[in-house]
Amino acid sequence: MMMNNSLKNRFKVVPGTIIEGKWHRNRYTIVKELGYGANGTVFLAKAGNKHVALKLSDNGMSIISEGNVLKSFAKVQGSALGPSLLDVDDWETKSGKISFYAMEYIHGPDLLTFIQTKGQSWISILILQLLSDLGKLHNNGWVFGDLKPDNLIVTGPPPKIRCIDVGGTTVHGRAIKEFTEFYDRGYWGLGTRKADPQYDLFAVGMILMNIAYPKRFMKQSGGLQQLRAAIRKKQELHKYEDIILRALKGQYLTAEEMRIDLLKVMGVGRSKRDERQPVSASGRRHYPQQNSRRTMKKQKKRSRFVETILIVFVISLLYILYIFGQIF
C-alpha cells in the first residue's frame, strides 16, 4: 500500500522540539521518530520524566478516529492488544494546525526479531496470545485490519505480544482502511477487503509464513497454489500447514477456533479420537442417555484444567529459558 508522506514533508519535527497542546496544555519533548504511515508520523517523546508515543497528523479526523479506537480497546476487558490512550489535542504551528494523540510507549523487539533471537519455541505461545486478544476485539465489533509483524511488539518479561499501530482498525462490515499487501487476502486473490474476523485470521496465517520467510516473497501466480507451495518448502511450517491453509481459505469463523487448532498442534486439547463416541462390542456406537450433560460438563471442565496446566508449564519453561538467555 502506498504511504502518504505529506506530514513528513510539510513539517520538520526534530529532536528537542517541544509540542504543547492547544486545549489541555500538556507539553511533550520530541526524542526521536519511531515510524510513519498513511495517516501520520509517530515519535518517541518525554512528558515530564515519562516516555510516551506521540502520533502527529495533518488529518484531524484520523486522529480523532484512532483515539476512539484506543478508547474502545480500553473497554475490551482482559485485552491489552493496543496501547492505552493518554491525550488527544492540537498543536498550533506557524505552518498550521497539527493534530496529535499521546499513547503508552510500548517498548521491545518486533515479533520477528524476538523469535529470531529467542527461538521458534515461542511462536505458538505468542500466536496464542495474539489470537486470544483478536477474539476479544472481534467480539466487540472491531477488525484489526493492518495486522503484520512490524506492528507487533513483544514486551516483558514475561513476554507479551502487543500492537503499536491501530491505524487500520475498522468497524466490522466496513471496508478495510489500511493494509499491507503481503498480509492482505485481496492482494492474493483470496477474498475481499471487507472487515470481518476472517480478514485478521488470514493475516495471522501470513504472519506464520513471514516468520519462515523473514524477507517475505513476491506474488507470482498468487492464490492458494503459490502459498501452499511456499509452506511445503519450509520444514518449520509443516506442523502449521493445516492451520495456515484453513486461515487462508477463510474457514475459521472465530479466532478461538484457530486457537484451539493451534493448541492441538502443541499437544494440548482433545484429539479426534477423544471426541469419538464409545463403541460397543457389537460394533454399534453407544450414546449414553442418563447423566450425559453432567458427564460432558465434567469432561469439559477437566479438559480445560489440563489445558491450563500444560500451557502454564510450557510458558514457565520458556520463561526460565528466556531469563537464562538474558543473564548469559
N, C-alpha and C positions, 0 to 999 in steps of 0.2 A: 504494500500500500504506500503511495507517495506521501511523504511527510510535508506538512506546511511549515516553512521556516520563517513566517512573517514576523513573529515575535523576536526570533533570534536575530533577524536582520535589522529590524526597526529600532530595537532598544539595546543599548550596551549596559549590561548589569555586571559590573566587575567585582571581584572580592573586596570587601571593605565597605561596599555600598550599604547605606542604612535606609531601610524601607519602613515608612511609618504609615499605618492605616489611617485613612481619612475619617472613618467613623468611630473605630474603637481605640485609636491612638496607640496600639501596640507597636513596638519597634523591633525590627529584625535586622541583623547584620549578616550580609551575604558572605559565606565562606568559600563555596565553590559550586560550579554547575555539576549536577548529577546526571542530567539527560534531558532530551527534548522529544516531543512528538507532534501529532497533528494539531493538538489544541493548546500547546503551551510548553514552557520550559520549567524544569524542576531544579531547585537549588538547595544545597545544604546551607542552613542559616543558624544563627545563635539568637535565642530570645533569653536575655539575662545570661545565666550560666548553663542553659539547656539547649541541646541541639534539636532542631526541627527541620522538616522538609517543607519547602515553600514552592507552590506552583503558581507561576505568573502567566497571564494570558491577556491578549487584547480582545478576547471574546468573553464578555461578562456573563452571557447566558451559559456558556460551557462551564465556567467556574461555579456558578450557582447550581447547575445540574449535578456536577461531580460532588459538590458539597452535600447536596441532598442524598446522593448515593451513599456517601460515607456516614451520614446520619442514619440512613436506613440500615447499614451494616451494623451500627451500634445497637440496633434493636433486635438483631438476629441473635437470640440467646445461645450462648455456648460457642459462637463462632468468632474467630479472631483472624479471618482471612485478610481483611484490608486494614489500613492504618486508621487510628482514631482521629477525628476532626477536632482542631483546636481553635480555628479562627477563620472568618471569611470577611474580606474587606476590599477597598480600592486604594491604590497608590497614585497620587497626583504627581505627574512629572511635567517638565517643560514641553515634552513631546506629546503629552496627552495622558489619559487615564489608563492605568493597567490594573486589572482585577487580579486578585490572588486569594489563595487559601493556605493556611498553615496546618500541617498534619504531623502526626507522630513520625519521627525518623526511625525507620526500620533498618537496622544495621546488620550486615552479614554477607556471605558469598551468595551468588545466584545459584539456582538449583544444579545446573550442570557443573559449575566449579566445585560445589560441595561434594557431589558424587565422585567427580574425578579425583578429589583429594582424599575423601574418607572411604571410598569403595562402594561397589554396586550393591552390597548388602543393605544399604539404606534406601534403595529405590522403592521397594514395596512399602516400607514404613511411611515414607514421605508422600507417596501417591495415595496411600490410605488416608492420611491426614487431609490431603487436598480434596479427595472425593467426599469425605465427611463434611467439610466446610462447604463444598459446592452443593451438596444435598440440602443443607440448611438454607443456603442462598436461593436455590431453585424453589424451595417450599415457600419462600417469602416473595415470590413473583419476579425474581431477577435472573438474568443470564449474564455471566461474566464477559463474554464476547472475545476480547483480545487476550486470550489465555496463552502464555508462552513462557519458557524458562527465564527469559530476560526479566520478566515481571515477577518472578517467584524468588523470594529471598529466604534463606534458611537462617533463623536466629537461634540463640541458645547459648550455653547449654541449659536444659536438654534441647536438642534440635527440634525446631518447629517451623513449618513452612508458612510463609506469609506473602501477601501480594503488595506491591508498591505502586501500582497504577490501576485506577478504576475508570480510566477514560473511556473504555469500551463497554462498560457495564450498561445493559439495556433491559428495559421492561419486557417481560415475556410477551411474545407475539409481534413485537415491532421489528423493524429492520436493524440489523447489527450496525452500530455506529462506527466502530473501528475494528480493523482486523489486520493480521499479518498473514500473507499468502500461504506459507508453509503449513500453518495450523488451521486454515480456512477450508471447510468442506466444499464451498463453492468453487474455489480455485482448482480442486482436484476433481470436480465434476461429480461429487457425491452428495449433493444436497443444496438447499437454498441458504441464503443469508438471513433467514428469519430467526429471531431469537427464541430458542427452545432449549431444554436441557441437553438434547442430543448434540446441539452445536458445541457446547462446552465439552461433552464427553468425547466427541470426535477429536477436539484439541488435546485432551488428555492422552488419547491413543497416539497422536502425533508427537507429544512430548516424550512418551516412551521410546518412539522411533528416534527422536532427536538425541536422546541420551546415548544411543548406539551409534548415531551419526552426528557427532558434535558440530560438523560444518554443514549439516543438512545435505540436501541434494536437489537437483533441478527436476522440474516436471518434464517428462518426455511424452509418453503416451497418456499419462495421467490415469485416473481411475484406480479401481481396486487391484487390477492386474499388476501395475507397476509397484504399488505399495506392498502387496503380498510378496512379490519377488524380493523387495528390499528387506522385508522381515526375515525371509528364509536365508539371506546371505549373512546374517549376523547371528552367531551362536547364542549370544546373550539375550536375544529376543525370542528364541524358540519357545521358552516356557510361557511367554506372554502372548503368543501368536493368536490363540482363540479369543482372548480378551481384546486385543488390539483390533482384530477383524470385526468383532461384534460392535465395537465402538465406531469404527469407520463406516460400518453399514447402517448405523443408527438403530441397532437392535436393543440397546439398553434404554428403557423408559425412564429410569431414575439412576442417580449416582450411586444409590445404595445397592442396586443390582450389580453394578460394575464392581463395587467394593466387595460384595460377597464372593464374586468370582475370583477376585484377587486374593482374598483370604484363603480360598481353596488351593490356589497355586502355592501359597505359603504353608499349606498343610494344616490350616485352621478352618474349622467348619465341617459341615456334614458332606459326605461323599454321596454319589448317586446310589451306591449300594445301601447306604444307611437310610436313604429316602424311600426305598422299595418296601412294599407291604410284605409281611411274612408269608411264606408258602407252606401249605400243609403237606402231609405225607402223600396225599392223593395227587399232588401237583397243582391244586387249586389255591388261589390266593385267599388268605384268611383276613376278613375285615372285622375287627372286634366291634361289638355293638355297645357293651356296657363300659362306662368309665373312659371312653375314648377321648373325650375332651380333656378330662383331668390328666390322662396319660400324656396327651400331646403337650399340654401346658408344662408338665414336669420335664418332658424331654427337651422342650424349647428352652426352659429355664436352665437346665443342666448344660445344654449346648452353648448358651450364651456365657455361662460361668466358665466353662472350659476355654472358650474363645478368648475371654478377657484375660484369664490366667496366662495363656500362651502368648498373647500379644504383649502383656506386661513383661513376661520373661524375655521375649525377643528384644523389646525396646531396652530393657535393663542391660542385657548383654551387649547390645550395640553401643549403649551409652558408656558402659565401662571401657569398651574398646576406644570410643571417641575421646574420653578423658585421658586414657593411657597414651593415645596419639598426641594429645595436646602437651602432655608432660615431656614426652620423648621426641 
